[in-house]
Amino acid sequence: MVELSNCPECYSLFVRTPFKTVCDTCHKKEERHYEAVYSFLKQSRNRTATLVTTAEETGVSEDLILKFIRQGKIQLANFPNLGYPCQKCGTLIRENKLCLTCSKDLKTQLFDLEREEERRQKVTEEKATFYTFQPKNK
């Protein structure tokens, strides 16, 4: 789906597509930044560089490098010290969207929620009627 949008970098109008999130001018600038980052990382002495080091050495913002990683332009398998932040806690991770701790926490919360729903369902099904016994007066 295409839509007319403002570029998040320079605010000029452009046609946004699922693959193009900035205008042509900014896209070309991003490609130059990507080339700088990739040429830095492909040097054997820089393969173990961290995100911060890469940003400092290339002059490219950490956010833009993270964008390249999320887009799959930079493959983390080739660079052992690169990662991106967990969407919940910010810990650097190399796969998925959540770190193991946050993932386990989320699964635990879902399990607890399901148990609570089952308990509520059981209570509503087992509603009992209570009768009181009143002896007749003689």
Secondary structure, DSSP 8 states (H G I E B T S, - for coil): --EEEE-TTT--EEEE-SS--S-HHHHHHHHHHHHHHHHHHTSGGGTT--HHHHHHHH---HHHHHHHHHHTSS-GGG-TT--EE-TTT--EESSSSS-HHHHHHHHHHHHHHHHHHHHHHHHHHT------------
